[in-house]
Amino acid sequence: MQESDSLLGTLSFAIEHISGISAALSLILAGTCLSYFSYRARSFLFIRDRLWKLIGGKTEFHTAVFEKLRREARELEHFRMEFRVPAETVDEAERFISWQSTSKIPTSKIALAHRHIDWHDFSRPKIKTKYIKQKAILLVFLACSQVLLGGLSLIIATSKYAIVNFPDSPIFYLSQNEFKFKLFSHSLNSESCKNDKALKAAISESNFPLNQAIAICASITDSKNTEKISRIFREQRSSSAVLFSIAIFYFFIFFYELIKLSAAQEIKKKMEQQAISTCSDS
């Protein structure tokens, strides 16, 4: 009943402040999108143009040379945004296009692997091979660790037992009306606490301090502690849900980085095959 009241209170708060929450989420989403596109395009021209136009600034130059420079800057911004190629001049972009049309490497693969490409020479880009295998192994390990962390947090969030301890006691497992000294030991409830033989056997099996065991028995038999136990469950489940969300978020990040590394390795293999083919033809 207390948990349902808490849930209703949370829902009521969300409904009462829906406009503020929506505005905050909209700002966060807009800021995230602008940051992403600015990072990808490596400039803020697309934002600046709209703001400049909004306050009445003219969008074009009457001088042909100036207008050509303006158009080239916007074309390069669009080019960087579309292909993830960090070209700063039209000449660099044209040299890349010439290489890409010759190598027949898909631009989607290049966009994925752009961080693993050496762009010193746009007519002959190279894959950064240093530590590439070590990076792949590390990313696999990190992705697997996030899966384990997410699974563990999900188990904790859905378990009927909360992991708790007193200041001077070992960890034990507590539910609404029973507890365990160890994860796989027999559970004890208010009836078991009244049975000295059963209680002593459980204490002996787990080497749990006697005075702490008696205190736990007192806590689950006292109706005044019901709210405290419910709060412990809410806090643990909330923390586990947050931890699960973080684990899933980082899993996708590490998995996406693995896809980028895989794209870089595919490009490297294709470039090596083309080099061998060129040597054999000559």
trRosetta pair geometry for C-beta under 8 A, 3 or more apart (Angstrom, degrees):
i j d omega theta_ij theta_ji phi_ij phi_ji
1 4 5.9 -55 -150 36 30 109
1 5 6.5 33 150 -20 64 105
2 5 5.5 -50 -149 34 34 114
2 6 6.5 37 151 -21 65 102
2 226 7.3 147 -6 134 150 103
2 227 6.3 -156 -147 -109 162 74
2 230 4.9 5 94 -167 133 173
3 6 5.6 -51 -151 34 34 113
3 7 6.5 35 150 -19 65 104
3 230 6.0 -142 -62 -158 84 115
3 233 7.6 -45 -93 93 122 128
3 234 7.1 -177 -120 -74 88 104
4 7 5.5 -51 -148 36 35 113
4 8 6.3 36 152 -19 66 104
5 8 5.7 -53 -147 37 31 111
5 9 6.3 35 152 -22 64 105
6 9 5.6 -53 -150 34 32 115
6 10 6.6 33 151 -19 64 103
6 230 7.8 172 -20 151 141 119
6 234 6.4 -68 139 -105 166 147
7 10 5.7 -53 -151 34 33 112
7 11 6.4 30 152 -16 65 106
8 11 5.7 -54 -146 39 33 111
8 12 6.2 36 153 -22 66 106
9 12 5.7 -52 -145 35 30 112
9 13 6.4 33 154 -20 63 104
10 13 5.8 -53 -151 34 31 112
10 14 6.4 30 152 -19 64 106
11 14 5.6 -54 -148 36 33 112
11 15 6.3 31 154 -19 66 106
12 15 5.8 -55 -147 37 31 109
12 16 6.2 29 156 -18 65 109
13 16 5.9 -59 -146 38 28 110
13 17 6.2 -9 166 13 65 113
14 17 6.6 -78 -141 55 22 86
14 18 6.5 58 154 -79 62 76
14 21 6.6 -2 -150 -20 71 165
15 18 5.7 -11 -152 -42 31 113
17 20 4.7 -47 -177 46 88 115
17 21 5.5 92 121 -26 89 100
18 21 5.7 -58 -142 41 30 110
18 22 6.0 31 158 -22 66 109
19 22 5.8 -54 -145 36 27 111
19 23 6.4 28 155 -19 62 106
20 23 5.7 -54 -147 35 31 111
20 24 6.3 29 156 -18 65 106
21 24 5.8 -56 -149 37 30 111
21 25 6.3 27 155 -16 65 108
22 25 5.8 -57 -146 40 29 109
22 26 6.2 32 154 -22 64 108
23 26 5.7 -54 -147 35 29 113
23 27 6.4 30 155 -19 64 105
24 27 5.8 -55 -151 35 30 111
24 28 6.4 29 153 -18 64 106
25 28 5.7 -54 -147 37 33 112
25 29 6.2 32 155 -19 66 107
26 29 5.8 -55 -146 38 29 110
26 30 6.1 28 156 -18 65 108
27 30 5.8 -54 -142 39 29 109
27 31 6.1 28 158 -17 64 109
28 31 5.8 -57 -146 39 27 111
28 32 6.2 29 155 -21 63 108
29 32 5.7 -55 -147 35 29 112
29 33 6.4 27 156 -17 64 107
30 33 5.9 -56 -148 37 30 110
30 34 6.3 26 157 -16 65 109
31 34 5.9 -56 -144 39 29 109
31 35 6.1 30 157 -20 65 109
32 35 5.8 -57 -147 37 27 111
32 36 6.3 27 155 -21 64 108
33 36 5.8 -56 -147 35 29 111
33 37 6.3 18 160 -10 66 108
34 37 6.2 -58 -142 42 28 103
34 38 6.0 28 158 -19 64 112
34 47 6.7 62 -150 -85 111 134
35 38 5.9 -58 -143 40 26 110
35 39 6.2 27 158 -20 63 109
36 39 5.9 -58 -149 36 26 110
36 40 6.2 20 156 -16 64 110
37 40 5.6 -55 -142 40 32 110
37 41 5.9 16 163 -5 68 113
37 46 7.3 -68 140 63 125 142
37 81 6.8 16 -162 -130 79 118
38 41 6.2 -62 -136 49 25 98
38 42 7.8 113 165 -67 53 9
38 43 7.2 -121 -153 84 70 23
38 44 5.5 8 -128 -87 113 77
38 47 7.2 -14 -84 -14 109 130
39 42 7.3 19 -178 -74 28 50
40 80 7.1 155 144 132 61 86
40 81 5.3 75 120 -128 104 64
40 84 6.8 -64 -158 -98 87 81
41 45 7.7 -117 141 35 133 91
41 46 6.8 20 106 0 175 122
41 77 4.9 34 -177 -172 115 82
41 78 7.6 -2 -129 -77 112 24
41 80 5.2 107 -150 90 47 108
41 81 4.0 -5 -88 -70 90 98
42 77 7.6 -147 63 -126 74 69
42 80 5.2 -72 25 153 109 155
42 86 6.4 92 -45 -129 162 84
43 46 7.8 110 101 0 89 79
43 73 7.9 -145 162 175 170 94
43 77 5.0 -88 57 -111 127 109
43 80 7.6 99 8 57 100 146
44 47 4.7 -46 -177 43 85 114
44 48 5.4 89 121 -27 89 101
45 48 5.5 -58 -139 42 32 110
45 49 6.0 38 162 -27 68 104
45 73 6.2 170 -104 138 159 106
45 74 6.0 -149 132 -98 143 70
45 77 5.0 -117 44 -67 128 163
46 49 6.1 -44 -143 28 26 113
46 50 7.0 21 157 -13 55 107
46 74 7.8 109 -75 -138 73 89
46 77 6.5 -178 -37 142 95 142
47 50 6.2 -65 -158 38 31 106
47 51 6.3 24 152 -13 68 111
48 51 5.8 -59 -145 41 32 108
48 52 5.9 35 157 -23 68 110
49 52 5.7 -56 -145 37 26 112
49 53 6.2 23 157 -16 63 108
49 59 6.6 61 -164 -133 96 99
49 74 7.6 46 -59 -102 149 120
50 53 5.8 -53 -144 39 30 109
50 54 6.2 39 153 -29 63 106
51 54 5.4 -51 -147 30 32 118
51 55 6.7 14 161 -6 64 105
52 55 6.5 -67 -153 42 27 96
52 57 3.9 -62 173 60 85 141
52 59 7.3 133 102 -94 112 69
53 56 7.8 81 -176 -46 31 8
53 57 6.2 -85 -76 63 32 82
53 59 5.5 14 -88 -70 107 110
60 67 6.0 24 -172 -118 85 109
60 70 7.3 170 -134 87 52 156
61 64 7.9 -164 105 -61 106 11
61 66 3.7 -126 169 103 166 113
61 67 4.1 -148 61 -63 99 74
61 70 5.9 158 -5 -9 114 139
62 66 8.0 27 56 58 43 124
62 67 7.6 172 31 -46 4 119
63 66 4.2 65 80 15 106 112
63 67 6.5 176 85 -13 52 87
64 67 5.7 -58 -145 38 30 111
64 68 6.3 35 155 -24 65 104
65 68 5.7 -52 -151 31 30 114
65 69 6.7 29 152 -16 62 103
66 69 5.8 -55 -154 36 34 111
66 70 6.4 35 150 -21 66 106
67 70 5.5 -52 -147 35 34 114
67 71 6.3 33 155 -17 66 106
68 71 5.9 -56 -147 38 29 109
68 72 6.3 30 154 -20 64 108
69 72 5.7 -56 -146 36 30 112
69 73 6.4 33 155 -22 64 104
70 73 5.9 -55 -153 32 29 111
70 74 6.6 21 153 -12 64 106
71 74 5.8 -58 -150 40 33 107
71 75 6.1 35 152 -21 67 108
72 75 5.5 -53 -143 37 31 113
72 76 6.3 32 156 -19 65 105
72 90 5.5 -69 -154 -52 115 121
73 76 5.9 -55 -149 36 28 110
73 77 6.5 31 151 -21 62 104
74 77 5.5 -49 -148 33 35 115
74 78 6.4 34 152 -16 65 104
75 78 5.7 -55 -150 39 32 111
75 79 6.1 37 149 -24 65 107
75 90 7.4 32 91 -98 125 100
76 79 5.2 -49 -142 35 34 117
76 80 6.3 34 157 -18 66 102
76 87 6.2 -124 -148 99 99 96
76 88 7.2 52 -177 -158 145 22
76 89 7.4 -48 -104 -123 143 9
76 90 6.8 -104 -72 -72 107 64
76 93 6.5 -139 -115 -44 82 142
77 80 6.0 -53 -148 36 29 108
77 81 6.3 29 152 -18 62 110
78 81 5.6 -56 -146 39 31 114
78 82 6.0 25 158 -18 66 112
79 82 6.0 -60 -142 39 25 106
79 83 6.1 -25 177 25 64 112
79 85 6.8 -53 147 61 93 103
79 87 6.3 -37 115 54 131 121
79 93 5.4 -7 165 -128 161 138
80 83 7.1 -76 -126 56 18 76
80 84 7.0 52 -176 -114 56 19
80 85 6.4 -118 -113 67 57 56
80 86 6.3 52 -128 -110 111 38
80 87 6.6 -148 -75 44 89 73
83 96 8.0 137 127 130 148 141
83 107 5.3 -70 -127 -169 97 116
83 110 6.6 -2 -178 98 91 119
83 111 5.8 -125 -167 -79 41 98
84 110 7.0 173 69 122 102 78
84 111 4.1 116 20 -138 125 70
84 112 8.0 134 52 -23 158 21
84 114 4.0 -127 135 -37 115 157
85 93 7.0 121 104 -117 129 73
85 96 5.4 102 -172 -175 153 169
85 110 7.0 1 -69 144 99 123
85 114 6.7 -136 -81 -125 44 121
85 119 7.4 150 -162 -121 72 132
85 122 7.6 81 179 -135 119 109
86 114 7.5 127 -23 178 90 119
86 119 5.6 106 52 111 105 174
87 90 7.8 78 151 -99 127 16
87 92 4.0 174 -143 103 94 110
87 93 4.0 126 137 -66 168 76
87 96 6.2 -112 -66 -3 127 137
87 122 6.4 60 -99 -111 98 149
88 92 6.1 53 41 26 61 151
89 92 4.8 101 58 4 80 99
89 93 7.2 -145 97 -2 45 87
90 93 5.5 -56 -150 39 37 113
90 94 6.1 37 153 -21 69 107
91 94 5.8 -55 -146 37 30 111
91 95 6.4 31 155 -20 64 105
92 95 5.8 -54 -148 35 31 111
92 96 6.6 33 152 -19 63 104
92 122 4.5 129 -164 -16 75 161
93 96 5.7 -54 -152 34 32 112
93 97 6.5 33 151 -20 65 105
93 122 7.5 -63 -63 178 18 154
94 97 5.6 -50 -146 35 34 113
94 98 6.4 39 152 -22 64 103
95 98 5.6 -50 -150 33 33 115
95 99 6.6 31 152 -15 64 104
95 122 4.2 99 91 98 115 106
95 123 4.2 -73 -179 -66 110 82
96 99 5.8 -58 -151 39 33 109
96 100 6.1 30 154 -19 69 109
96 122 4.4 -67 -58 180 83 105
96 123 7.5 -108 -69 -77 38 38
96 125 7.3 40 -122 -33 89 120
97 100 5.7 -54 -141 38 31 111
97 101 6.2 30 159 -19 65 107
98 101 6.1 -56 -147 36 25 108
98 102 6.6 19 155 -14 60 110
98 123 6.5 -13 77 -126 117 84
99 102 5.8 -64 -152 40 31 108
99 103 5.9 13 160 -7 70 115
99 122 7.1 -161 5 148 135 59
99 123 5.4 161 -55 -160 117 41
99 124 6.5 -171 -113 -76 138 37
99 125 6.7 135 124 7 158 90
100 103 6.1 -61 -134 46 28 100
100 104 7.9 117 169 -61 54 13
100 105 6.2 -96 -140 56 72 85
100 107 6.6 37 -164 -79 145 84
100 110 7.0 -46 -111 -44 119 158
101 104 7.6 24 -176 -70 27 54
103 270 7.2 95 175 128 101 114
103 271 6.8 -14 -145 -97 128 79
103 274 6.3 -79 -133 -51 78 173
105 109 5.9 -101 172 71 91 126
105 110 6.1 101 121 -54 112 103
105 267 5.7 55 -148 -127 141 91
105 270 6.0 140 -94 99 101 148
105 271 7.7 -9 -64 -60 136 86
106 109 4.6 93 71 3 92 101
106 110 7.1 -160 100 -4 50 86
107 110 5.2 -52 -147 39 41 116
107 111 6.1 48 152 -25 70 102
108 111 5.7 -50 -148 33 30 113
108 112 6.6 31 152 -18 61 104
109 112 5.7 -54 -151 35 33 112
109 113 6.1 5 160 3 68 114
109 263 4.8 -177 -156 -163 75 105
109 266 6.2 -98 -151 87 135 124
109 267 5.8 159 142 -65 121 102
110 113 6.2 -71 -139 52 27 94
110 114 6.4 59 156 -73 64 80
110 117 7.2 16 -154 -45 77 157
110 267 7.0 103 -86 -99 63 142
111 114 5.9 -15 -150 -34 29 114
112 259 6.4 -88 -166 130 129 92
112 260 5.1 -158 165 -114 82 65
112 263 3.9 88 98 16 126 173
112 264 7.9 -131 110 -41 89 69
113 116 4.9 -66 -173 52 82 107
113 117 5.9 90 125 -39 91 101
113 127 7.3 -36 164 -117 132 100
113 260 5.8 148 -95 -172 50 71
113 261 7.9 109 -116 -101 89 16
113 263 4.1 -145 -50 107 103 104
113 264 3.8 152 -142 -73 120 72
113 266 8.0 -147 -51 50 145 89
113 267 5.6 -143 60 0 166 139
114 117 5.7 -58 -148 24 36 116
115 260 6.6 15 43 171 109 141
116 127 6.0 10 137 -154 95 81
116 128 5.2 -130 -169 43 61 97
116 132 7.2 78 -153 -113 127 110
116 260 6.6 146 -10 149 121 97
116 261 6.7 122 -62 -109 157 54
116 264 3.8 -27 93 -103 146 149
117 125 5.0 5 -179 175 115 124
117 126 7.1 145 -161 77 66 34
117 127 6.1 -48 -105 -101 60 51
117 128 6.9 -146 -90 -9 9 88
117 264 7.2 -151 -56 -122 73 99
117 267 7.6 -35 -87 105 107 158
118 125 6.4 160 72 -164 60 67
118 126 4.4 -11 48 65 115 89
118 127 7.3 -47 4 25 88 0
118 128 5.5 122 -47 -64 91 84
119 122 6.4 20 -168 -83 80 73
119 125 6.0 -12 -101 -117 54 102
121 124 4.7 -2 110 54 123 83
121 125 6.9 -161 81 -73 68 40
121 126 7.9 48 49 -10 99 95
122 125 6.7 8 -135 -57 35 91
126 271 8.0 163 -125 148 57 167
127 132 7.7 24 150 -81 109 152
127 264 5.3 132 -143 -178 117 92
127 265 7.8 122 -171 -86 157 32
127 267 5.9 150 -71 93 124 107
127 268 4.2 -70 28 -80 160 101
127 271 7.2 179 -9 28 110 145
128 132 7.1 151 107 -68 69 107
128 264 7.7 -40 48 -167 72 140
129 132 5.3 -69 -157 -9 45 128
129 268 6.9 107 -86 -125 101 146
131 134 4.5 -56 -162 48 78 118
131 135 5.6 88 134 -32 88 95
132 135 5.7 -51 -149 33 30 114
132 136 6.6 33 151 -21 62 103
132 261 6.6 154 -168 -154 88 104
132 264 7.0 -136 -141 107 130 130
132 265 7.0 147 157 -76 136 94
133 136 5.6 -50 -151 33 35 113
133 137 6.5 34 152 -17 66 104
134 137 5.8 -53 -148 37 33 110
134 138 6.2 34 153 -19 66 108
135 138 5.7 -56 -147 39 30 112
135 139 6.2 29 155 -19 66 108
135 261 6.2 -172 107 -106 114 140
136 139 5.8 -56 -147 37 29 109
136 140 6.4 30 154 -20 64 105
136 258 6.7 88 -139 -129 73 82
136 261 5.3 -180 -86 139 90 153
137 140 5.8 -54 -150 34 31 111
137 141 6.4 31 152 -18 64 107
138 141 5.7 -56 -150 37 31 113
138 142 6.2 28 154 -17 66 108
139 142 5.6 -53 -142 39 32 110
139 143 6.1 34 156 -20 66 106
139 254 5.1 169 -163 -170 81 91
139 257 5.3 -142 -129 97 138 113
139 258 4.9 174 128 -72 136 89
139 261 6.9 178 22 -1 157 147
140 143 5.8 -54 -146 37 28 110
140 144 6.3 26 155 -16 64 108
140 258 6.9 91 -69 -103 68 133
141 144 5.9 -59 -148 39 28 109
141 145 6.3 29 153 -21 64 108
142 145 5.6 -52 -146 35 31 113
142 146 6.6 33 154 -20 63 102
142 250 7.5 -97 159 152 104 109
142 254 4.7 -157 101 -121 109 148
143 146 5.8 -54 -154 33 32 111
143 147 6.7 35 148 -21 63 102
143 251 5.7 86 -148 -145 71 69
143 254 4.1 -162 -73 109 84 128
143 255 5.5 102 -123 -65 133 74
143 258 6.8 -25 -39 -29 148 137
144 147 5.5 -49 -152 31 37 114
144 148 6.5 36 151 -16 67 103
145 148 5.7 -52 -149 38 34 111
145 149 6.1 35 151 -19 66 107
146 149 5.5 -51 -140 40 33 112
146 150 6.0 36 157 -20 65 106
146 247 4.7 159 -167 -168 79 78
146 248 7.4 153 162 -74 113 21
146 250 5.0 -156 -109 91 140 99
146 251 3.9 -167 113 -72 137 85
146 254 6.5 167 2 22 141 138
147 150 5.8 -54 -145 38 27 110
147 151 6.2 27 155 -18 62 108
147 247 7.6 156 -69 164 16 114
147 251 6.2 97 -60 -114 67 132
148 151 5.8 -55 -146 38 28 111
148 152 6.2 28 156 -18 64 107
149 152 5.8 -55 -145 37 28 110
149 153 6.2 24 157 -15 64 108
149 243 7.0 -116 162 162 100 102
149 247 4.3 -164 98 -112 105 132
150 153 5.9 -57 -144 40 28 107
150 154 6.2 30 155 -21 64 108
150 243 8.0 -175 -104 129 47 77
150 244 5.3 85 -145 -143 72 68
150 247 3.6 -169 -67 111 84 136
150 248 5.6 95 -113 -57 139 72
150 251 6.7 -32 -27 -35 141 138
151 154 5.7 -56 -147 36 29 112
151 155 6.4 31 154 -21 64 104
152 155 5.7 -53 -150 33 31 112
152 156 6.4 29 153 -16 65 106
153 156 5.6 -53 -146 39 33 111
153 157 6.1 35 154 -23 66 107
153 240 4.5 167 -172 -163 80 77
153 241 7.6 174 156 -62 112 17
153 243 4.1 -157 -118 97 147 111
153 244 4.2 -160 105 -64 125 79
153 247 6.3 171 20 -1 137 141
154 157 5.6 -53 -143 36 30 112
154 158 6.3 8 163 -2 65 112
154 240 7.3 156 -75 162 20 110
154 244 5.4 94 -65 -111 75 132
155 158 6.4 -71 -145 47 24 95
155 159 6.0 40 155 -46 64 106
156 159 5.7 -43 -142 12 28 119
156 163 7.1 -46 -139 -5 113 116
156 236 6.7 -113 158 165 105 105
156 237 8.0 -168 126 -99 78 50
156 240 4.5 -157 93 -111 106 140
157 236 7.7 -172 -103 131 51 78
157 237 5.0 93 -146 -142 72 70
157 240 3.6 -166 -67 109 89 132
157 241 5.5 107 -122 -59 142 70
157 244 6.5 -46 -18 -28 146 137
159 162 7.7 160 96 -68 106 38
160 175 5.0 20 141 -120 90 124
160 176 7.8 -68 180 1 95 90
161 173 4.0 12 177 177 136 105
161 174 6.4 125 -157 58 76 27
161 175 5.1 -64 -94 -62 61 88
161 179 7.8 113 -134 -130 104 53
161 180 6.8 -27 -125 23 147 110
162 173 7.2 154 69 -157 36 58
162 174 5.2 -33 60 68 89 85
162 175 7.2 145 8 -88 77 41
162 229 7.7 172 28 -166 141 73
162 232 5.0 118 138 133 165 107
162 233 5.2 -118 -61 -89 131 64
162 236 4.8 167 -136 8 100 160
163 171 5.9 -5 -172 -169 93 117
163 173 6.2 -29 -97 -102 57 71
163 236 6.9 145 36 -131 75 140
164 171 7.3 146 80 -151 26 68
164 172 6.5 -30 71 67 75 72
164 173 7.7 128 26 -113 76 23
164 174 5.1 -17 26 13 125 125
164 232 5.9 -9 -81 -165 130 143
165 169 5.3 -162 -168 84 83 87
165 170 6.4 -107 -126 130 121 24
165 171 4.7 -69 -63 -98 119 49
165 172 6.5 124 -93 15 67 71
166 169 3.9 59 48 15 98 117
166 212 5.6 -154 34 -137 141 111
166 215 6.8 46 -72 96 155 144
168 209 7.6 -8 121 19 93 168
168 212 7.2 -144 89 -77 82 125
169 172 7.1 -32 138 -10 122 110
169 208 7.5 30 -162 -162 103 89
169 209 5.9 -121 -117 36 86 122
169 212 4.0 137 -99 -146 128 154
170 181 7.8 56 82 -170 118 84
170 208 6.5 -113 42 -119 117 78
170 209 7.7 150 5 -1 89 94
172 179 5.9 40 145 174 118 115
172 180 6.5 -176 -173 89 84 49
172 181 5.3 -47 -121 -125 108 41
172 182 7.9 -58 -125 -52 69 31
172 208 7.1 52 -81 -125 123 136
172 216 6.7 -34 85 -104 158 154
173 179 6.2 158 88 -161 55 68
173 180 4.3 -3 59 55 110 96
173 181 7.9 -69 24 1 82 5
173 182 7.8 3 4 131 113 10
173 183 6.2 100 -36 -100 146 54
174 179 4.6 -15 -106 -107 63 104
174 216 7.4 -137 -96 -152 112 110
174 220 7.5 -158 -151 -75 101 115
174 229 6.7 -123 143 -136 122 102
174 232 7.1 11 84 107 128 151
175 178 5.2 8 53 58 110 73
175 179 6.7 -167 20 -78 68 51
175 187 7.8 -6 17 -147 124 132
176 226 7.7 34 -159 -142 86 81
176 229 6.1 126 -122 132 52 135
176 230 7.6 38 -111 -77 96 72
176 233 7.7 -10 -69 -47 83 148
177 189 5.8 21 141 -139 84 107
177 190 6.9 -57 -174 -15 87 101
177 220 6.3 118 -149 -175 38 114
178 187 4.6 43 154 168 132 116
178 188 6.1 164 -161 82 85 38
178 189 4.1 -48 -97 -84 95 83
178 192 8.0 64 -133 22 97 127
178 220 7.0 97 -83 -164 20 158
179 187 6.9 152 77 -155 21 78
179 188 5.8 -27 65 61 73 89
179 189 8.0 142 16 -87 62 43
179 216 5.7 -97 64 168 164 127
179 220 6.4 -147 -18 -47 111 146
180 183 6.7 95 113 -113 139 16
180 185 5.2 152 -167 68 101 92
180 186 7.3 179 -121 93 95 26
180 187 5.1 -61 -70 -101 92 65
180 188 7.1 144 -90 12 43 80
181 185 5.5 -18 56 60 83 156
181 188 7.9 41 -24 2 87 123
181 202 6.0 147 -2 162 129 98
181 203 7.3 152 -72 -101 159 43
181 205 7.5 136 65 83 137 93
181 206 3.7 151 118 75 135 173
181 208 4.5 -103 -141 -48 133 144
181 213 7.4 -19 -87 -103 119 106
182 185 4.0 91 55 -15 92 114
182 205 7.9 -109 11 120 126 99
182 206 5.0 -166 -25 -117 106 118
185 202 6.7 108 160 -148 130 90
185 205 6.3 140 -133 113 125 129
185 206 5.8 -36 -71 -67 163 120
186 202 6.5 -109 66 -104 100 107
187 192 7.9 173 121 -2 58 159
188 192 4.0 -130 -151 92 78 143
188 193 6.3 98 161 -56 112 74
188 198 7.2 152 -118 135 102 110
188 199 6.9 83 -140 -104 143 71
188 202 5.8 -18 -59 -78 129 176
188 217 7.5 -59 134 -93 127 90
189 192 5.3 99 44 11 56 101
189 193 7.2 -103 109 -9 33 92
189 220 7.2 -122 -155 130 52 143
190 193 5.6 -50 -150 29 33 117
190 194 7.0 33 152 -19 61 101
190 217 7.5 120 -121 -162 51 77
190 220 6.0 -142 -70 113 84 102
190 221 4.7 119 -126 -92 109 92
191 194 5.9 -56 -160 31 35 110
191 195 6.9 27 147 -14 66 106
192 195 5.6 -61 -153 38 40 110
192 198 4.9 -107 -157 115 84 137
192 199 6.4 135 149 -68 80 77
192 202 7.5 54 162 -20 128 146
193 199 6.0 69 -131 -85 40 126
193 217 3.5 143 -139 -144 133 118
193 220 7.4 167 -32 64 149 111
193 221 6.5 -123 71 -42 152 126
195 198 4.0 40 103 20 120 113
195 199 6.2 156 87 -17 64 88
196 199 5.7 -61 -144 41 30 111
196 200 6.0 26 161 -17 68 110
197 200 6.1 -58 -145 38 25 106
197 201 6.3 26 155 -21 62 109
198 201 5.7 -55 -148 35 29 113
198 202 6.5 28 155 -18 64 106
199 202 5.9 -57 -151 36 30 109
199 203 6.3 29 152 -18 65 107
199 213 6.6 138 -177 147 101 128
199 217 7.1 -7 -122 -72 134 144
200 203 5.5 -53 -145 38 34 112
200 204 6.1 34 156 -20 67 106
201 204 5.8 -55 -146 38 28 110
201 205 6.3 31 154 -23 63 108
202 205 5.7 -53 -146 33 30 114
202 206 6.5 -2 165 6 64 111
202 208 7.5 -17 129 30 80 129
202 213 7.6 153 96 -145 106 138
203 206 6.6 -78 -146 51 25 88
203 207 7.8 73 166 -100 58 7
203 208 5.0 -106 -137 60 68 92
203 210 5.9 50 -161 -95 154 68
203 213 5.2 -69 -92 -45 112 168
204 207 7.5 23 -166 -70 27 47
208 212 6.6 -114 166 78 92 112
208 213 5.3 100 117 -64 118 111
209 212 4.2 68 79 14 106 111
209 213 6.7 -175 90 -14 53 85
210 213 5.7 -57 -149 34 31 112
210 214 6.5 30 155 -18 66 104
211 214 5.7 -51 -150 35 33 112
211 215 6.5 37 150 -21 64 105
212 215 5.4 -51 -148 34 36 115
212 216 6.5 39 151 -22 66 100
213 216 5.7 -50 -151 32 33 112
213 217 6.6 36 150 -19 63 103
214 217 5.6 -51 -151 35 34 114
214 218 6.5 36 150 -20 65 104
215 218 5.6 -53 -150 35 33 113
215 219 6.4 35 151 -25 65 104
216 219 5.6 -53 -149 31 33 113
216 220 6.7 18 159 -10 66 104
217 220 6.5 -64 -150 39 28 98
217 221 6.3 12 159 -7 65 116
218 221 6.1 -70 -145 45 28 102
218 222 6.0 25 160 -23 68 115
219 222 6.0 -59 -141 34 26 108
219 225 4.7 -159 -168 174 74 174
219 228 7.8 -83 -166 81 110 132
219 229 7.6 135 152 -64 106 109
220 225 7.2 -88 -82 86 27 133
220 229 7.5 75 -105 -77 71 149
222 225 4.8 74 85 0 100 107
223 226 5.7 -14 -169 -21 53 117
224 227 7.8 -48 173 22 44 97
225 228 4.9 -54 -161 41 66 118
225 229 5.9 68 141 -25 85 99
226 229 5.9 -57 -151 36 30 110
226 230 6.3 30 152 -19 65 107
227 230 5.5 -52 -146 37 34 113
227 231 6.3 37 153 -22 66 104
228 231 5.7 -53 -149 34 31 112
228 232 6.6 36 151 -23 63 102
229 232 5.6 -49 -152 30 34 115
229 233 6.7 33 150 -17 64 103
230 233 5.7 -55 -154 35 34 112
230 234 6.4 33 150 -19 67 105
231 234 5.6 -52 -145 36 34 111
231 235 6.2 33 157 -18 66 106
232 235 6.0 -57 -148 38 27 109
232 236 6.3 22 157 -15 64 110
233 236 6.0 -59 -144 40 28 107
233 237 6.1 21 161 -14 65 112
234 237 6.1 -60 -143 41 25 106
234 238 6.1 25 159 -19 64 110
235 238 5.9 -57 -145 37 26 110
235 239 6.2 24 157 -17 64 109
236 239 5.8 -56 -145 39 29 110
236 240 6.1 28 156 -19 65 109
237 240 5.6 -53 -141 39 31 111
237 241 6.2 35 156 -23 64 105
238 241 5.8 -54 -148 34 29 111
238 242 6.5 28 153 -17 63 105
239 242 5.8 -55 -151 36 32 110
239 243 6.2 31 152 -18 66 109
240 243 5.5 -54 -144 40 32 113
240 244 6.2 38 153 -24 65 104
241 244 5.6 -50 -146 34 30 114
241 245 6.5 32 153 -19 62 104
242 245 5.8 -55 -151 35 31 111
242 246 6.4 30 152 -18 65 106
243 246 5.7 -53 -147 37 32 111
243 247 6.3 34 153 -21 65 106
244 247 5.7 -55 -148 36 30 112
244 248 6.4 28 155 -17 64 106
245 248 5.9 -55 -148 37 30 109
245 249 6.3 34 152 -22 64 107
246 249 5.6 -54 -149 35 31 115
246 250 6.4 20 158 -10 66 107
247 250 6.2 -60 -146 43 28 102
247 251 6.2 36 153 -28 64 106
248 251 5.5 -50 -146 30 31 117
248 252 6.7 28 157 -16 63 102
249 252 6.3 -62 -160 35 27 105
249 253 6.7 26 147 -18 63 107
250 253 5.2 -49 -146 35 41 117
250 254 6.2 37 157 -16 70 104
251 254 6.1 -59 -148 40 28 105
251 255 6.0 27 154 -19 65 111
252 255 5.5 -53 -139 40 32 113
252 256 6.1 35 158 -22 65 105
253 256 5.9 -57 -150 35 26 109
253 257 6.5 26 151 -18 62 106
254 257 5.6 -52 -149 35 34 113
254 258 6.6 40 149 -22 63 101
255 258 5.5 -50 -154 31 35 115
255 259 6.8 39 147 -21 64 99
256 259 5.5 -46 -153 30 38 115
256 260 6.7 41 147 -20 64 100
257 260 5.5 -48 -152 33 37 115
257 261 6.5 38 150 -18 66 102
258 261 5.6 -51 -148 36 35 111
258 262 6.3 38 151 -22 65 105
259 262 5.5 -53 -148 36 32 115
259 263 6.5 35 151 -21 64 103
260 263 5.7 -52 -151 33 32 112
260 264 6.5 33 150 -20 64 104
261 264 5.5 -52 -150 34 35 114
261 265 6.4 34 152 -18 66 104
262 265 5.7 -53 -149 36 32 110
262 266 6.5 36 151 -21 64 103
263 266 5.6 -52 -150 33 33 114
263 267 6.5 34 152 -19 65 103
264 267 5.8 -53 -150 35 32 111
264 268 6.3 36 150 -22 64 106
265 268 5.4 -50 -146 34 34 116
265 269 6.4 35 155 -19 65 103
266 269 5.9 -54 -150 35 30 110
266 270 6.4 27 154 -17 64 108
267 270 5.8 -58 -149 38 30 110
267 271 6.2 30 154 -19 66 108
268 271 5.9 -57 -148 37 28 110
268 272 6.4 28 154 -19 64 107
269 272 5.7 -55 -148 37 31 112
269 273 6.3 32 154 -19 65 106
270 273 5.7 -52 -147 36 32 112
270 274 6.4 32 153 -18 64 105
271 274 5.7 -53 -147 37 32 111
271 275 6.4 36 152 -22 64 104
272 275 5.6 -51 -148 33 32 113
272 276 6.5 32 153 -17 64 104
273 276 5.8 -53 -149 36 32 110
273 277 6.2 33 152 -19 65 107
274 277 5.5 -53 -144 38 32 113
274 278 6.2 36 154 -23 66 104
275 278 5.7 -52 -148 34 30 112
275 279 6.5 29 153 -18 63 105
276 279 5.8 -55 -150 36 31 110
276 280 6.4 27 155 -16 66 107
277 280 5.9 -57 -146 38 30 108
277 281 6.4 31 155 -21 64 107
278 281 5.8 -56 -148 35 30 111
278 282 6.5 21 157 -13 64 108
279 282 6.0 -62 -149 40 29 105
